[in-house]
Amino acid sequence: MTTEEAAPHDLESAVAVVGMSGRFPGAPDLDTYWANLRDGVCTLSTFTEKELLADGADAAELSSPAYVRAQGRLPDADRFEADLFGFNRTEAAALDPQHRVLLETAWSALEDAGRAPLTAPSAAAAAGPPRTGVYVGGSPTEHALAAGTDPALAASIGALQVRILTDREFLAPWISYRLGLEGPSMTVQTACSTSLTAVHLAVQALLLGECDMALAGGVAIGSVRKQGYVHYQGGIFSPDGRCRPFDEKAAGTVPGSGVGVLVLRRLQDALADGDPVRAVIRGTAVTNDGSGKVGFTAPGVDRQSAAITEAWAAAGLEPSAAQYVEAHGTGTELGDRIELEAASAAFAGGAGIGLGSVKSNIGHADAAAGAAALIKTILMLEHATLAPTVDVTSPVAALRGSPLRLVTETEEWPSRAGLPRLAGVTSVGIGGTNVHVVVQEAPARPAPADDAVRPLVLPLSARTEPQLAAAAERLASALRTPDAPSLAAVAHTLRTGRVPMPVRAYVVAGTRGEAADRLTALAEGRRDTTTDPLGEAWLKGEQVTWPALDGDVRRARIPTYPFAGESYGALTLIGPAAQEPRVEAAPGATAPAPQDELGDKVTELVIEALDLNSAADLAQTYFEAGGDSLTAVHLAGRLRDELGIDVPIQLFLEPITLKDMTISICEMKRNGGEDGALDALLAEFEAES
């Protein structure tokens, strides 16, 4: 069968992408991510010396000419809506930021698929939820390392608890546990190709019938701090803080952060159930270079090329059918040269195939790099637009004789007779694990009707009033777009694809325009006089049995939950001395800030950590106030990070009042504190290394 014959058929082994969510540098959501990609924006951050010093950078290292003040950073990576996922404050503080961000992204991805993240059976799914697998991976983190090298933390909550809350090994099980997902749950680790390997494994599990739906992706948040890096000649990092894949001036990559999760189903099931199909995965393959390369960290040509050809063979297509390839593209001389040689061999039968790498925009997102690349490719398919690789001025000479061409400007992605738009995505991991995924545009479906047969109730809920207003305004904006889903699909998704929360509202509307106007009024606090008995029952918090909607109703892709979590910080390898150097005062110098000011700050932290009403509650002991070991760890961490006071956990165990405890903490600050256990352990580690 030729490619032309196979493309529209042979979809029994195809897998649909029905939902996805991600956060990347400069992009808290995928709409912003796409706008940045389309407009050719580099979202790598460049920091000032003041910013880096404030976040704990070493002043001597900063003064080195080799220090590069750039990073692909995720702002607010320390924020988390802990209550929504069943974590108390102290558990949330101990939980690695990677876990926190991945949990929220998994939630959003399921909502993007029109599925309620907590999978209790609903009236629309009387047979129960589909068996959902989880395949994700993550990167090493400063938080996990600091937790694992802190004997005081292990002594207070137990070494096993520390590991469970911080180790990337438990990324997948936490998602399965907190979201109630009962399919296979696997944490995947293949270095830089982790998240695309996770997609491959999820696809295989779906085709083998091991699950009916799967979450796949990855996360990389090495540190929540602003950080640069040291450039070494011959190393993998760029000397100027910019990544230029396949450019003659390419000299390295830039470390980055990110998270991406995709929701997958067998295509036939997705179409039958009315899922919002965003793209189709036609084939995947994984290989390893084995010993056929110059060194363990070096890539290899032959097996990279094999991953590509095997994936297209699995799709029943010829590689020459590709119109675009999203490369691993790290911007290193060796990596780009080998990848270009491998891809040129695999796609030899084609011509003018577009080539690009998202690392030029966001840096190298490590374990999340493959998800970032796949999501970029799907967004390009959805918008029929090729996004440029940025900061490239002189594409490498090897492209001149290649079937590939580097895309350096935003272009229309043309359709073609008899074939859908098709692309390949490659990811390569240190150690030699190569992955390639063949992606096809979603099948065309009829445009939705604007008007409903009768006015419909659109129920909304959130955990707080501001979040409810944000959700209403987001939905109003979505309904005003030219490609907005039908009102019936929106109503169906709100009723069956969202978790009911305590703060509730609803609007009644018969058209998308009317619904948008009423949602905007709701967001602005203007009360709608139109009521409905079922809507009123919803407002009261009752379990509502919504009536069946007319016609062939599908799930819709509508805005997801507006998270608004607070900061829980992160453990750091930088001790108090590094964060706040102590300088001996000269005779006659100005005295330090009054002790009462410090006491007020310490008291405020204690009251907040224990959720007390006022300073009057400080007459009780720590345990009488409801404190526990995890709260002690959280409070000790905040005292260290915010005030530079290293408090031994044992102090919280003393049978003294909280007032006396705050006085003791202030005395520690005045007397210079005690040697921190983490600092001592790190000094020992450095001496041995």
N, C-alpha and C positions, 0 to 999 in steps of 0.2 A: 504494500500500500504506500502511495506517495504521501508526502507531507500535505499536499492539497486535499487528498482524500481523507487523511487521518485527522486533520485539524478539527472539523466540525463533529466528527464521530469519536469513537473510542474514548468516551468520557467516563466509562465505568470505573476507571482507576484515577479519576480526577478528584481533587479535594478543593472545596470552596473556602475562601477566606470570608467569613461572615461578620467579623468584627475585629477591631484593632484599636490600640491606644498606645501612646508613647509620650515621653518627655525627653527633650534633647536640648543642648545648649542654645539659649535664645528662643526656645519654643516650649512653653508649658503645656501645649496641646498640639494635635496634629494639624489643625487649621493653620496655626502660626508656623508650624514646621513646613507645611506646603508653601505658604507665602514666601518664606525665606528661601526655600529651594528654587521656586519659580523665578524669584527676583535676583537670584545669584548672590545671596548675602552670606558672607562668612561670619558666623556667630561665635567664633573663638574670642575669649576675653583676654584683655591685656591689663595687668594690675599695676597700680602705683606702689612705690616703696612703702608708703604709709599703710596702704591696704594690706600688704603682705606682712609687715611687721605686726599690725594689729591682730592678724590671724596666726601669729606664732612663728613666722619665718625667722631663720637665723640671720642676724645682721651681717655676720662675716660672709656667709654664703651669698647673700644678696649683693655684696660688693664685688663678687667675682664677675669678670667679663663673660664667663661661660654660663652665668645664670640667666635663664630666659623667663620673663615674667608673663607667661601665657598659659592658658588652660581652656579646655572645653568644659565649662562648669555648669552645673545645675543649681541655680539659686533655690533656696527654700527646701533643699533636700532633707533638712532635719525636721521638717514639719510633718505632722501625722494626725489623722483623725482617729485616735486610739479607741475611743468608746465604740465607734461603729464596728470595730473588729474584735471587741471583747477584751481589750487589754486595759489594765488599770495604768495609772500614771507611772508608777515605778517600773512596771514591766515594759511599758513603751520606751522609757528612758534607757533601759538595758538592751532593748531590741535594736539590732543593727539598722542604720538608716536604709541600707539596701533592702532589707526585709520590709520595712515600712512602705517605701516607695513602690516596691513590686506588688505588694498587697493592694494598694490603691489603684495601680495600673491594671491589675487583673480584674478588679471590680469594674473599672471603666470599660475595659475591653468587652466584658460580658454584656454590659448595658449597651454598648455600641452594636452588639449583635442582637439587641432586642430581647435579652434574657435577664431575668432577675438574678443577681449574683448569689443570693441565698436560694437554693434550689428546691424549696418546698413545692410539692405538686400544686397546680392551680386548676381552675375550671377549664382552662384552655389546654391543659396537659394532664388529663385525668389519669393517664397511664403512668404518671410519675416523670421525673426529670430524666433527660438522657444521661448515660454514664459518661462522665467527663474526666478526661485525663489531664495531667499537668506535666509539662516538659520545659523546664527552665534552668538557667544557670547564672552564675554571678562571678564577680571578680574579688580578689583579696581586698580587704578594707583596713584602714587605720583603726576604726572602731573595734573590729574583731581582734586585731593584734593587740591593741591596748587592753582589751578585756581579758584576753588569754594570757597576758603577762602581768596581770594585777593580782597578786596573792591575796590582797585584802578583799577584793571582789569575790574571788573563789571561796574565801573563808566565810563570807557573809551569806551568800546565796547558794553556794555549792558549785563545784567545777562543772557538773553535768548541766545545771541550769544556765551557766554562762555559755557553754557550748551550744545549747539548744537555741538560745536567743541571739547568738551572734554568728555561728558557723554557716557558711553558704551551703553546706550540705543539706540544710533544712529549709532552703528556699521553697522548694516544691511542696513538702509536707505541710508547711504553715499555710500555704494557699488552700490546699485540699482541706485542711482541718477547719480553718476559719470560714471558708465559703461552702463547706459541706459537699465537696466534690469526691465521688467515690470510684473514679477510674484509676488507672495507673498513675503514680506520682513519682517522678524521677527528676533529680537534680543532675544536670548534664554539665560536664566540664571538658572542653577541648580547646582551652585557651581562647584565642581571638575568634575562632569559628564556633564558639559555644552556642550562640542563639540560633544560628542557621542549622547547626547539627540538631538542636532541639526541634526545629521545624521538621527536619527530615524524619526524626524518630516519631513525632506526632503523626505525620502523614502515614508512615508505615503502620502505626498502631490502629489508625482509622481503617486502613485498607484490610488489615487482618481481623477487624472486628473486635479488637481489644477495648475500644471505647466508641462512643457515638459522637462525641464532641471532644475537642482538645484545646487547651491553652498552651501556647508555645512562645518562647522568647527568652529574654535575658536582661540583666541589669548590671551596671558598673558605676559604683560611687565609691571610688577609692578613699575619698575624704570629703567632708562637707566644707572644709576650710578653703580659702583662696590660696592657691599654691602655684608656683612655677616649677621649673626643673633645670637640671644642669645638663648642658649640651656637651657631649664628648665626641671628638673627631672619630668617625667610623662607627658611631652609635646609631640608634634608630630614630633619635629625636632631632627635630629641625632646629637649626641655629638661630632662626628669626621668629619663631612662634607661628609660622604659617605652613600649611601642608599643600604641596603642589603635585598631585599624582600625575604621572606620565608627562611631566614637563622637563625640559633640559636642565632646569635649575633645581629640580627636586633634590632635597637634601635630608629629608626625614619627616616624621609624623609629629603630631602634637597630642599629648594625652588628653583624653576627654571622658565625660560621664554621659550616661543616658540610660533609658529603660524603654523597652518595647515589648508588647504582648499581642499576639494574634490569636483569634478564635477560629478554629478549623472544624469543618464537617465534611462528610462525603457529599460531593456535589449533588448527586441525585436526591439525597435526603434533604439537603438545604433547599433545593428547588421545590420539592414536594411539600415542605413545611412552611414555605413562604418566608425564608430567611433573607435578610438583605445582603446578597452576594456582592462582595467588593472586588474580588478577583478569583481566578482559578489557578491552582497549582497543578500543573500537568505531569511533572516528574521531578524526582530528586535523586541525588546520588552522593555517597561519601567514599573517599579513598584516603590512604595515607602514603606518604612518600617513602616509607620504609628507610632503607639505608642508601637510597639512590639520590643523595644530595651531598653537598660539601661539608655540612655540619648539622648538628641537631636543630639549631634555630633557623637554619637556612631553608628556603622553599625549594621545591623540585619541579621541574617542567613536566615530566611524563605523567605523573599521577594527578597533577592539577588538570592537565588536558584530559585525562581519563575520566575524572569526575564530571567534566562538562559533557563529554560524548555519551557517557552512561546515563546521565540525567535526561538528555534529549532522546536517547533510545527508549528509556522508561516511559517517556511521554508519547512515544510512537511518532516522533517528529525528527526531521533532520536539523542539525545545528544551523544550517544556512537559512532556516526560516526565521531566525532571530532578527529583530530590528534594533535591539538595544541590549547591552550587557552592563550591568552594574558590577564593577570590579571590586576586589578587596582594596586595591589601590592605596597603599600606605604612604606613598611619596618617598620611599627609600629607593636608592639607585638599584640595589640588588633585587629587592622585592618586586618593583615595577617591571624591571627587565625580564625576570623569569615569568611573571604573570602574563605579560604581553606576549612572550614567546609561546606559552602554553595556550592562551586564548586564540592567538593567531592560527595555531595548528588545528585547534578544535573547530574553529569557525571558517576553515579554509575555503569551503564552498560558497561562502557568502561574499557580499560586497557592500561597503558603506554602512556597516553596522555601527550604531552609536555606542560610545564607550564613556563611562563616567565613574566617579567615586565621591560619595558623600563625605568622606573624610576631609575633603577640601573645605567643607562648610562647618563641620562640627568637631573635627579631630577624630582620633581613634578611640571609639567607645568600648574597646576591649570586648568583654563578654557580650555586650549589647550591640556590637558593630554589625553583625549579620542582620539583626532585627531592624536596625536603622536603615540598612541598605534595602532590605526587602520592603519595608514600609514605604520608603522613598519610591521604589519602583511601582508599587501598587498605586500610590498617589499620582504618579505620572500616567499610568494606564487610565485611571479614572478621569483625569483632566485632558487626556490625549495631548500631552505636552511633555517634551523632553527638557529637563532642567539642566543647567550648565554645571560643569566642574569649574570652580572659581580659582582665581589667582594664578591661572595658567596663561603664559604669554608665548611660550615656544614649545609646542608639543614635540615629544621625542622623535628623532629621525626614523626610528624603527616602525613608526606608524605608516610611513609612506608606502611600504610594500605590504601592508597588512590589510585584511578585510575589515578592520576596525578603524573608526575615526573618532577622535576625541570631541565630545560635545562641549563647546565653550560659550555658547549663547543659547538662550531660551528658544526652543523651536516647537512648531506644531508637530505632533506625532501623527503622520498620515495613516489613514485606513488603506486597505488594499482588497481587491476583489478576491473572494474565495478563501481568505485567510484572516483570522483575528489578529489583533496586535499581540506580539509575543516578545518576551524578554527573558534573559538569564541573569541570575544573581550568584556571584561567587564569594565565598568566604574561606580564608586560609588561616590556620592556627599554628602558632609556634609549636613544634613537635611534629608537624606534618599532616594534620587532619584537614583535608580539603573537602568543601561542600559546594554543590551547585544545585540551584533550584530553577525550574522552568515555570514561568508565570505567564498567564494569558488574561486578557481583559475579560471582565464579567460578561455573561451572555446578555443580550439586549432583552429588555422587558417592557411591556406597554407602559406608557406614561400614566400616572395616577389621575383619577378624576378629582376636580376641585371640590365640588359640593357633595355633602353627605345627603342621604335620602331623608334624614331627619336630623335635627340638632343633636349633638353628642356631648356627653359629659367628659371633660378632660381632667382627671384627678392628678394633683401634684402633692408631693410631701417632701419634707426635709427634716433635719434635726434642729434647725434654728430658723427664726424668722428671716434674717438676712440671707441665708442659703435658699430659702423658699423664694424670696424675691429674685435672687440671682437665677434660679432655675426657671422661673417664669419668664424673665427677660431673655434668657438664652433661647428658650423654645419659641418665643415670639419672633426673635430675629431669624431663626431657622425656617419658620413658616412663611417668612416674607421673601425667601430666596426663590429664584425661578424653578429650581429642581426640587422644591419641597415635596415631601411625601403626602399622600392623601390624608385627609382628616380622619378617615376611618382607621387607617394604619397607625396614625399617631395615637388615637384613642386606645386602640388594641394594645399598643406597646406600653403606654402609660399604665394600663390596667393589669397587664400580665407580665411585663418585662421590667418592672421596677419594684424595689423593696419598700413596702409601706413604712413610713416613719411618723413620729408623733406630731409634727407641725404640718397641718394640712390645709389645702385650699382646692378649689375647682372652678372651672369656667364652663359655660354652655355655649356652643357655637355650631353653626351650620356650614360655614366656609372657612378656609384657611385664613383669609383676610380678617374675618370677624374674630376668629380665635386669637390671631396675633394682636389685634387691638385690645381685646379683653385681657389677654395675658400681660400686656404692657401696663394696662390700668391696674391690674393686680400687683405687679412689681412696684408700681408707684404708690401703692397703698389706697387706691380708689376702689371702693366696694362695688361689686356688680350686683344689681338688684334681681337679676335673673337667677332663679333657684330651680332645684330638681330634687325630688325625694331621695334618690340614690346618692346624689352629691351631698345632701345634708347628713345622710347616714355616714358617708365617708368622713365628713368634718368631725363627727362625734367619735371617730376612732373605731367604728364598727367594721366587722368583716363583711364586705360587700360582695354579693354575687352579681357580677355584671351580666347583662343580657348579651346574647350572641349578636354580632354585627352583621349587617346585610352584605352579601356578595363574597367574593374571594379576597379575604382580608389577609394582608401580610404584616410581618414585623417591619418596623421602620427604623432607619438610622436617624436618631434625634439626639440632641445634646445630653451628655451624661451628667452624673451627680457632681455638683460644685463643691469639692472638698475644701474645708476651711480649718484644718487642724492647726494646733499650736506647735511651737518649737519644743522639741525634746532634746535638742543638742546632740552631741556625739562624744564618745570617749576619744581622747587624743593621746598621742605619744609625747606630746610636749608638756613637760612638768611646769609647775608654778614658777620656778626660777626663770625658765625661758620665757614665760609669758609676761612676767612682771619682775624685772631684775631689781634686787634690793641694793640700794646705794646708801652707804653710811652718811649721815648728815654731819656737816662740818659744824664746829662750835659756833653758836650764834645764828645758825640757819633757821629758816622758818619751820615751825613745828608741823608735823603731819596733820592730816584732817582730824577733827575731833573724834574721840572714841564714840561719842553718842551717834554720830553719823554712821559709823561702821556698825554700831549696835542696831540701828534702825534697819540697815540693809540686811543684816543677818536675821533679825526678827522677821522681816518681810519674807525672806526665803523659807524660813521654818513654817510660818503661817500658811504660805502657799502650798508647800510640799505636803503638809498634813491636813489641808483644807479646813483650817480653823476659822472661826468668825472674827476674832480680834486678839490683841495682845493679852487680853484678860484670860484667855485660855492657856497661857503659858505657865499657869500655876500647877499643871499636871505633868506627869512624867511622859516620856516619849511614847511608851507603850499604852499608857492610859489614854493618850490622844489618838490612838489607832495606828501608830507607826508599826512598820514591820521591816524586815531586812532589805527588801527591794526598795522601799521608800528611803531607807538609810543610804543605800548606794546612790540613788537618784539625788538626794540632798547633798551628800558628800561631793558628788560630781559637780553640782552647781556651785557649791562653796569654793571648790577648787578652780573651776573655769571662770567664774564671774568675779570672785573676790581674791583669788590667789591664796586661799587658805586650805592647807592639806589636813583634813580632819580624820583621825583614826576612827574606823567603824565602831570600835569598842566604846567610844564616848556615848553613842546612842543607847548602849546597853546599861549605862550607869543609872542607879535608882535616884536620880536627881530631877528637879523640875526643869521644864523647858527653858524657863527664865535663867536658871543657873547654867544650863547647857549653853545658851547664847553668850553668856558672860565668859565661859571657858573658851568658846570659839574665838571671841574677840581677843582674849589674852594670847591665844596662839598666834594671831596675826601680829599683835604688838610685840611679842617675844621672838618673832621671826619664823614661827611655825616649826614643824617637825619634818624630818626627812621623809619624803613620800616613799611608799613601798614601790610604786611604779618607777620612780626616778632611780632608786637603788638597783632595781632589777635591770633597768635599761643600761645603767652604767656597767653592770656586770656583763651584760650581753655585748656591749661595745668593746669591753676589754678583751673578750674572748674571740671576737670576730676580726 
